[in-house]
Amino acid sequence: MFDTPSRHLVDVDAIRLVVTDLAAFTPREGRGQLQRVFTVLLEPLRRLLAIERLVAAAEDCDDRARRQLTRYLITGFGDDSRRDRETEKRSRVKDRRSSDAMAGLTLLGDRELTEMTSALASFSLEFGEDAVAGAMDSVLSLIGGSRVIEAIVAAHRLGGAEVVVQQLRGGEMPGMPGELQDLIGGLNFGTGGRDLSEFDFELPDFGIPHDDRDWLDDFFDPLGNPFGDVGWRDPDEWEPTPPWWIYPRLQEDIPPGLASLIACIMTVAKLVTARAAIAPPTLGPNARYGMVWADQITSIDPTAHCPEDLLSIYGTGLAALRDTAVLVLPTASGCRAVSVQTRNWTDTRIRVTLPTDVVSGPVGFADKAYVAAYNAWHEDQERRLEEIRSYRCAAFAAGATVSTPFSVCAPNLGRNYLTAGTAIIDSFRVDGRARVVVTPGSSVTLTWSARNCSAVEVTRVSAVGPAFPGSVTAVGSPIGSITLGPFGASGPQDASYSLRAAGPCGAVAATVVVAVRKTPRLSVAGVELTQGIQAFGPLSAPNTASPLVANKDTIARVYVTHDLDSYLVDGTHAVSVSGRLRVNGVAVAPLNVAQALPSVGWINRGTTDHTLNFRIPAGIANGTAVIGVTVWTAAEFEQPPDGELLRPSRTSTSSATWTTRRALRLRYVRVSAPGAPALSDAACRDIVVRAHDLLPAPPTDIAPARMPTWHTSYDPTTSDGKQTVLDHLDDQHDCTLSEAIFPWEDDCPPGDGAIWVGILPVSGGGLAQSHRVFAPGRNTLVAQADRITVAHEIGHTQKLNHVNPGVSCGAGGPDGDYDSLPAGGMISAADAFDTNAGASLAVSGGPLYDMMTYACNRWISRSNWQRLFDKLS
Amino acid sequence: MTETTFLRFTGLIHDDGSFEPGVGWTTTRIRTPLEPNSQHIVEVIDEGDQVLEATAATITVSDDPAAAGRLVARLVAYLPLPDSGHTVRLRHGDEIVHTVDLAPRSPFIGQPELEFREDQILIRWDADHDRALSFNVFISGRRPSTYTLASGLTATELRVDVETLPVDGECTVAVLATDGLRSAHAVSAPLELPHRPPRLTILAPSEGQEISPDSPITLLGTGSFPSGEDLSERSATWSVDEVVVGRGSWIQVSEPLEPGEHTVTVSSDSHGGVSASVAIRVRERSDDEQSWARIAAELDPDPHAGVTAA
């Protein structure tokens, strides 16, 4: 849609969003005026884009662009006659404090603006300081002018089109000149809120050629084609006169420090140009032998190879050179002049200690005066560069090249060639890096460049990674490359390769690393919602098995898979994952760190950590809710090629429905017996609450009974004692013994509609009225302090009979009548989940049976969950 | 018209035919007439072995396995108890299963004395009989409802916590003294118990519960009067660290609490104001959880905040 030279200098998308929204607010007859207003408001940005494009083209030696830019620099981008002199003064202040210069600019890109300004400054220096100042003022004016559209976009971000319209109507936009207010005052926004697509309008005719392009495209053409379609922009029709963006009021809105930054850039550009204008010295007319030579040398000592070795250079007429020449020796950074003591410089021999960075190369002489002059020039360049770098905006100082001291070598005459120094490895790279990250199956290229050696050795030093044909070592020339691959795919590998280069005085080595990495892509294969027991069949249809009860803690088990297949992370197929769940927007943290596995088939529901588990609290577990889950890997994974760390994530959304079921009205009685004090109120309450971990009912109607404690003199560990306690409690509850002892006992205790739960202070199981023929009321039970026993007895009160799977935990089996359940009441352990503990109930000690059995390991089965669910409707 | 005194005769019949006597008593009212269903006959006979009264017993059979595999049946019979009654006999057909002599006269029991001490009531009574007695203690409030405080006592006093009583305001205490057959009862003078406010109970979170950071929590509670009636859930106000977060029997605090100690309180202004509190602790984030929070903020920003009332 846009063909702008830069998509970054101006945030076009933000402006487009505003215009689109405002257009929807504007009736057809008002859109022409809206278009005109925005074209005017966008003019400063259009001009900034024009400058950016021209500067870029000028740097690429586009003569047409250079001419246009030159013309604008001479005439000004704004209006020279209206230039704000205060701004000009401000621009010339040398200010090195330019931090936060861009504060407040949201539509203009920081980096792009400063780069464009720097390039403009460099270009304008050709026309003198006035041109630089003029260019700077123009840029500042345009930035100031952009503050109006900045304010509009900010208002839109704040409150949408309505706020923009409100502010435009009220003339509240900061920095709005009177002329613009007049222009905007004519806007007709109508009542607003209509969809742009409703309108079948024609392009308004303001003397602008009509074409078939999209209306919004046309609207933004000033941005997209700054210097194209000039007929589209008729200044008489479209621009207020004079250009409104240089008004002082607008300039006051320029962000603090921006003028200083631009001034800094201008100054640095000037310093760079001045430095570049100083050329290195030329060889003087008195240089008898030229810049470098070696004619007087007849031989050199072949035994000196290493730093600190004493090198003897033999020749004839050497003494005559002592005052006008300097000795130059080959070093790693070129041939450098070295000082020689007078006594070591005779007519036939020069003796010199080899410097630490000596390398092989020709030994010779250089003109002493020229070397001195060149090095003085170099020092001056260094000083100037140091000054440039002292500016905080020096990062924008393009063209400030680094100079070096004198480093020209004498010609190689053979007899003056020194063989010395260690080898130098200038580079050893794998795919251009010292360490590269690749995916399994990839190949890489090793490249190297060494000096001061005749050959190099490349060796695979790690145990993993491709080797060379027939060997882990290959020999090559000092400059070369080799391709290796493919790299293994079984897991993360770090393959190391070293380059060894041997020179006349020792060897050096460098190493590169190829890190083989694979990043998992995560998938949310499904979400299982369980309140204790659940089947999880088709992944596309969770919640179709055991129904969910409203206002009851729910565990969401998120099934996460990855695509690593046989690639092993940390030696296993599992990838540790975490995540966050949202239930209608409420965020929930996970209970565990889970293992993402290669496929659903790998997931064992009996293993808690094979799913990422969340506890949805009872308060938000109701109605129909949107379940959103975002999962991510616990670890970050290195990405090719440079090892940037990435944490893969995946978001998935589903829904869930909780069905309202009545709460069991439970009232607990703390029973004490001889030698066995009653449990605390909190302990008894907690046991009754926890019994709901097995029941399809919300634990919302639990309280102490009106007779909160009961002391019995019977032994509740015996069957008869338990029965007696049960009878007594029931007598308190609803007088089932029914003997009228006293005249006032015509009324039994008022019915409370509750089930009384006597919590025994000792072990011994429980007893309920459901199948106890002595007590047909079915609303009282006693049980040891154990959630499963309590749930079992509550089951009896809801007319659940025992289930007889043929197993029992201890002597005796359950009494009948029996209920018949699938699989004899055996439960798939993978289906059972303890919502309180947040863990699977897969029991290692044996199979799991329904809570209405007498088995050792009990939980509620799906069958009885469904039966109770139906009973509690 | 003279009231008839009935004897409540009860016990257990085991599968070997033996009889285990239970605790019976005399009464002038039978609330629920029994439906005799067995060939077990209970007889009251005089000193001359003449049968004065006889009735078939009601038997209910239990196959409770907890009774160590025995077949057990409970036997209950009501029959008039004439003054000349001397012996009670249980007969199954021609077989005399059980015989027990009645005491010559009913037990004596004096009016219970009630002493209110701090949060307890001390109930004391005098009793006399030529056989061992056991006592059942009852309390009755303003409304004609009677609750048993204790049964099978052998001592002649009982302490009860006022807090545990199902009644408040004016109440009376009755004591039944029985030797297993003959009984007597006495009723105390009225006692004014302090009126007790409804009781609030916090079901979730539990006292001392440690909560993971970044977890939304549900506050859940109930309220009831000493008589067992419910308190209106509308009167419940929830607060966390004294900042009100909602009203109702439950609320969802969707914004996770900051790590540290917190006090969750539910209160009601009714009946002079009551409240209940639990202390909970939100755990500090572990290093892993801090890492989780940082990643979550990056990958899944905009956490929900706020409180949803029920």
Chai-1 contact restraints between the chains, C-beta under 6 A:
chainA,res_idxA,chainB,res_idxB,connection_type,confidence,min_distance_angstrom,max_distance_angstrom,comment,restraint_id
A,S578,B,W292,contact,1.0,0.0,6.0,A-B,restraint_1
A,R580,B,A296,contact,1.0,0.0,6.0,A-B,restraint_2
A,R580,B,D300,contact,1.0,0.0,6.0,A-B,restraint_3
A,G585,B,H304,contact,1.0,0.0,6.0,A-B,restraint_4
A,V586,B,P216,contact,1.0,0.0,6.0,A-B,restraint_5
A,V586,B,S254,contact,1.0,0.0,6.0,A-B,restraint_6
A,V586,B,H304,contact,1.0,0.0,6.0,A-B,restraint_7
A,A587,B,P303,contact,1.0,0.0,6.0,A-B,restraint_8
A,A587,B,H304,contact,1.0,0.0,6.0,A-B,restraint_9
A,A589,B,D214,contact,1.0,0.0,6.0,A-B,restraint_10
A,A589,B,S215,contact,1.0,0.0,6.0,A-B,restraint_11
A,P617,B,P216,contact,1.0,0.0,6.0,A-B,restraint_12
A,P617,B,I217,contact,1.0,0.0,6.0,A-B,restraint_13
A,P617,B,T218,contact,1.0,0.0,6.0,A-B,restraint_14
A,A618,B,T218,contact,1.0,0.0,6.0,A-B,restraint_15
A,G619,B,T218,contact,1.0,0.0,6.0,A-B,restraint_16
A,G619,B,W250,contact,1.0,0.0,6.0,A-B,restraint_17
A,G619,B,Q252,contact,1.0,0.0,6.0,A-B,restraint_18
A,I620,B,Q252,contact,1.0,0.0,6.0,A-B,restraint_19
A,T630,B,D300,contact,1.0,0.0,6.0,A-B,restraint_20
A,W632,B,L299,contact,1.0,0.0,6.0,A-B,restraint_21
A,S649,B,L299,contact,1.0,0.0,6.0,A-B,restraint_22
A,A682,B,E207,contact,1.0,0.0,6.0,A-B,restraint_23
A,D686,B,S206,contact,1.0,0.0,6.0,A-B,restraint_24
A,V689,B,L203,contact,1.0,0.0,6.0,A-B,restraint_25
A,I702,B,L203,contact,1.0,0.0,6.0,A-B,restraint_26
A,A703,B,T201,contact,1.0,0.0,6.0,A-B,restraint_27
A,A703,B,T222,contact,1.0,0.0,6.0,A-B,restraint_28
A,A703,B,S224,contact,1.0,0.0,6.0,A-B,restraint_29
A,R706,B,P166,contact,1.0,0.0,6.0,A-B,restraint_30
A,R706,B,S227,contact,1.0,0.0,6.0,A-B,restraint_31
A,R706,B,G228,contact,1.0,0.0,6.0,A-B,restraint_32
A,M707,B,P166,contact,1.0,0.0,6.0,A-B,restraint_33
A,P708,B,T164,contact,1.0,0.0,6.0,A-B,restraint_34
A,T709,B,T164,contact,1.0,0.0,6.0,A-B,restraint_35
A,S713,B,G152,contact,1.0,0.0,6.0,A-B,restraint_36
A,S719,B,D64,contact,1.0,0.0,6.0,A-B,restraint_37
A,S719,B,A66,contact,1.0,0.0,6.0,A-B,restraint_38
A,S719,B,A67,contact,1.0,0.0,6.0,A-B,restraint_39
A,Q732,B,Y147,contact,1.0,0.0,6.0,A-B,restraint_40
A,Q732,B,T148,contact,1.0,0.0,6.0,A-B,restraint_41
A,S738,B,R31,contact,1.0,0.0,6.0,A-B,restraint_42
A,S738,B,T32,contact,1.0,0.0,6.0,A-B,restraint_43
A,E739,B,R8,contact,1.0,0.0,6.0,A-B,restraint_44
A,E739,B,R31,contact,1.0,0.0,6.0,A-B,restraint_45
A,A740,B,R29,contact,1.0,0.0,6.0,A-B,restraint_46
A,A740,B,R31,contact,1.0,0.0,6.0,A-B,restraint_47
A,I741,B,T27,contact,1.0,0.0,6.0,A-B,restraint_48
A,F742,B,A174,contact,1.0,0.0,6.0,A-B,restraint_49
A,W744,B,S140,contact,1.0,0.0,6.0,A-B,restraint_50
A,W744,B,P144,contact,1.0,0.0,6.0,A-B,restraint_51
A,E745,B,T146,contact,1.0,0.0,6.0,A-B,restraint_52
A,D747,B,P144,contact,1.0,0.0,6.0,A-B,restraint_53
A,D747,B,S145,contact,1.0,0.0,6.0,A-B,restraint_54
A,P749,B,S145,contact,1.0,0.0,6.0,A-B,restraint_55
A,D752,B,G228,contact,1.0,0.0,6.0,A-B,restraint_56
A,V773,B,T60,contact,1.0,0.0,6.0,A-B,restraint_57
A,V773,B,S62,contact,1.0,0.0,6.0,A-B,restraint_58
A,F774,B,T60,contact,1.0,0.0,6.0,A-B,restraint_59
A,F774,B,R74,contact,1.0,0.0,6.0,A-B,restraint_60
A,G812,B,P65,contact,1.0,0.0,6.0,A-B,restraint_61
A,D815,B,P65,contact,1.0,0.0,6.0,A-B,restraint_62
